[in-house]
Every structure is written in C-alpha cells, then in structure tokens.
C-alpha cells in the first residue's frame, strides 16, 4: 500500500526543501503513512496473520535506516520549537526582529527625560520635507500645482475659505515642527556642554597626574646627578691614592746618598707623605667648570591655558635688575638693587641660597645648564657652578636615613618663605674675571667663550678654560675706523635724537655665537663683529634710541630700544624684516620659536605671536584688575619653550604659561 502511493514515498536523495521530511509536505506524507498503518492495525478487517502489519513496519524501518532520514530525525530532535519557527523566517525578517527587540531590563530601567516632545515627534520634525532640499522640492511642486490650478476662485466662496484654512493648518504644523527641531538643537547643545565639562574634569585629573610624574622625574634626575658626583669624587680619590702609592714605591738610594744633612732632613720632614693626603674638609681652591645638561625636559606648562599664572614669588625688596632660568620649572637666578643674588627652585618656589662675592648690585647675568655668569657694578664677572649647592630643595631620596624629613619642594607654597641654610652655595664660586674698569652692563657666553660689555666703552672676550681675557674690542675706535674706511658715516658713532637718560647703558645688549658677535649700543646702532679679526663687518642702522636688548638665531636678529620699537632684521641682507612699536620704551626682550615677549614700561608683558601675527598681553596687569590691586611695572622678561618669567620693580617675580 505504501508502494502504491507515490505521494507518500520518501526519497533519500531529495535535498532539504519542499521534498524533505522536515518540510510541510514531508511531514504531511509521513503523517498519512502512520495514520494508514494505524487504521489497518486497529480496523475491523485486520489480517489475523499480521502480515500487513509486518510489511508496513518493515517499510518504515527500511526508510529509517537511510542516512539522510536518520540525520534529519536527529536534527529535529535537537531543535527546539522556537528554532523551527525561526527557520521559516527570511533574512530580512530576522534582521528586523533583532533590531526592534528590546529586553525587559531596558524597558524597566528607562532613563528619565525632561524633554517635552516624544520620540515620534522628533522623528516627524526631522522628516526630509522640512530640510532645505525638501522645502525647495515642495515649493517646486506647489508652484507647478498652482500653474495647473489657475482657475480663479471667488473670495467669498466656501472653497476659498477651506483652502485658506488648509494653508493655515500647514503653516501651523510647520511652525510646531520648527519648535521641536529648535528644542532638539538646544538639547544637543546642553549634552555637548555636559560632555565638555566631563572632559575638562578628566583633563584636570590627568594634568595632576602629569605634575606628579614630573615631580618624580625631577627627584630621580637629582639622585642620578648626585650619584654621578659621588662617582667622580670617588674616582678622584682613587687616582690620587694611586699617584701617592707610585711616589712611595720609588727606587731606594745608594749608600752614598744615605748621608743627609740636617737641612735635607728638615726638607724631608716637610714633604711628609701625610701632608699629601687630602683631608675630608679640604676643597680645591679652583675647579674647572663642568656643564651638566638635564636628561629630561618638563612639559607641564605646555598644557596650561596661555596667559595663566603658574607661580608668583616675592623675591626681592627692590627693583629686579636681572633674571634668568635654565629650563621650565628648573633653576632661576635673580638680582636686584638690594645687592642680593638669589637662586630659586621654580618647581617648589623656594630659595636655594644666596650667592655672595660681588660688592655691588648685579646688572646682568646668564644661566646655562648649571653654569651661571654674573656681571656687577663692581666691574667684575663671576662664574658659579650651581650643581655644587649643598641645599637640596627636591629632597633627595638616595642614601637618606630620616624618611620622615620631607624636602622643601613638598611644603605648601602659600606658607611664609623659609630662609635657606647658611653656606648652601659656599662651593659654587668658580673664578672671577677682572679687566673692566667700569660696571658690567651686558654679557653672554656660549661654550668656553664669554663676551662682556661695560660702561668703559669696551667689549672683552674671555676664555673660560683659562679664566683670562683674550681680546679687547673698543667700540669707539671701531666706529672711528668705520667712518674712515667707508667714508659714508654709516658705521660712525652718532648721537641719537632722543635725549640721553641715566638708564641708557653704553653697551645695552650683546650675544655671541662661535666667532660671531652682535652688540647694541647707546647710539642706536647694532654692530656685527667677527671675533677672529676683531673687526665690525656690518652695522644695522634704524633705531633712534639706545638699544637695550637683542637676540638672534640663524636667520633673524630681533632688537629692542628706548625708542619704543621692536625691530626684526634679516641677517642675510641686513635689512629690516618687520617692526612694531609700543607706547613706552622697551627695557627687555626675548623670543622663542613662536613668541617675542618684551617689557615696555607697563604692568603686563607684551607678547607678539609670530605664527598668528597678533599682539596680546600677559601678566599681573590683566589678572590684577579682578583682585583690585595694581601690579608694578615689568622690567625684565625671559621666555623658554612657552614658559615666561617676568621681574617687576617691586621685587616680585611671576611665572606664566605663554
């Protein structure tokens, strides 16, 4: 019977589809077969011998032995009813249901929203018909429809009234949609503001982390420098011990040389080996300076807002005459009319020590790595090695027995100033240069070459290895020689149009680089010297007042003068590249890779951004208006890598991010 019914046949070779047993047709055929078999078994005309039953079951077993039927049955047994239903869905329907499905947890914990409009209203307001392109398309359609419906209507007709009401409803709907879109834009702005506030908080946290890392870096670097110093001292002791041992092991004298006189005995005793042993307290009277460069550079100030105050120090009780520092958050040296020269730790805002030796006020100074040069009104130049200071503001962690004694750098910077210990800078002096006969007004050194300018109208070149003057340049003689050789009067000494002031130094500023020297003098001239020949090879004419400051790089030279102007010169052509003026005389100027900062008789520092070609002010004069106090006039400025130092007439020094 099963063989006679072609519809009930199950083909093993048929693919899984409409003819498969898992399909609706296959399941229906299998059901009919089972039903027919059961009806024959329990029906009234059942064969008593049971042959029909055995034949039917044999046919079923035969079909179940086929591998395809077995795989299908096992697969169906492992498949849940949900999977059976999902298997009938198309790919698009499955994707749609997956995207539109929301778990119960999300539906139970919906965030509260103060928005007066629903999600559907927002979607409707964002529909393309309200966009710019949609409006143009709608105007185009309405214009064409108007051309088709040009049949005039009477103003008093109901059709005209209905048309006007319809247009009013459309306009009211559009107005409502615009209100919804405006509310959506406002919500987005508030959300962006919240994100910005969160990012600002994260930025402050990371900035504090960076400050801590730089603090640890400074501690570690100081420990490394301390270790290197100890290694050098130990190496010197070992070398000296070896030399003493070699002197002791000299060959013995002959018998004739054993007879010595009393004088020889006294001389022998005076050269006792014990006198050659160095004592613990003895220090060499003169040491050669050694430059120690930092192994890491601070970058914290680069992330501050330009114009923000980093630190303010009450450094002196009188006018700041000179100030300089090595690196941001490094070591600063300041001088004032109170005759004091102080060394500061910019990271902690603490005074490391006082440099004693000059008998008058210091007018100019320069810090390069750990070497300091100071020029004073006592006509002397002194060199110092700041790495030999016994005072440690960082609180060295190497070899410390008292772990509870924190360094000065970790104290509250708002506390009262703490005086440094006595004798902390006792080993810093290197040597003194004495040749000038009047006060030192400008100096600059690079490597082992130092050039100084004095009120005695001379420039002197010094060899820092030997500690002596190797060349003297007479400015007046050079000006006279230039007038004789050129005959045009371009290089001659000329009197400026402005009356001479007491603050105008004969040599206002200078800078040296290898054999090149630039010097600005009281006649407004900038002379470029060749130290190999001792001659002036170019004079830059333009200022009408004494030159007070200058600095050059490989292309440009920037000068500031009491004529209230800053001039930028092209060293390749000797012409003026750019110039700008202020309301007051320029007393100090310096530039880095991006900015030119200057002190121009105001309570702020004048900043010129070379990249953006714009001027802006930085200093206490801007922030002081908020606190109700009037800051003093800025006299000296220094900048390195965007880290600005300014010294004022009241003795206060400020550090700013520029």
Protein Blocks (a to p, Z undefined) as FASTA:
>chain_A
ZZmmmklpccfkbccdfkpmkbmklmmmmmmmmmmmmmmmmmmklcfklmmmmmmmmmmm
mmmmpmklmmmmmmmmmpcfklmmmmmpcfklmmmmmmmpccfklmmmcccdfbfbdfkl
mmmmmpmklmmklmmmmmmmmmmmmmmmmcccdfkbmklmmmmmmmmmmmmmmmmmmmmm
mmmmmmmmmmmmmmmmmmmmmmmmmmmmmmmmmmmmmmmmmmmmmmmmmmmmmmmmmmmm
mmmmmmmmpccddfklmpccfklmmmmmmmgfklmpccfkbccfbdcddddddfbdcfkl
mmpcehiafbdcdfbfcdcfbdcdfbehiacddddfkopacdddfknopafbdcehiacd
cfbdcdehjbccdddfkopacdddfklpfbdfkopaehpablmlccfklmcfkbccdddd
ehklmmmpmbdcdfbfbdcfbdcdehjbccdddfkopacdddfklopafbdcdfklmmmm
mmmmnonommpccddfbdcdfklcfblbdcdehjaccdddfkopacdddfknopafbdcd
fbacdcfbdcddfkbccdddfkopacdddfknopafbdcddfbdcfbdcddfkbccddeh
iabdcdddfklopacdedjklmmmmnopacdddfbdcdeehiacdddfkopacdddZZ
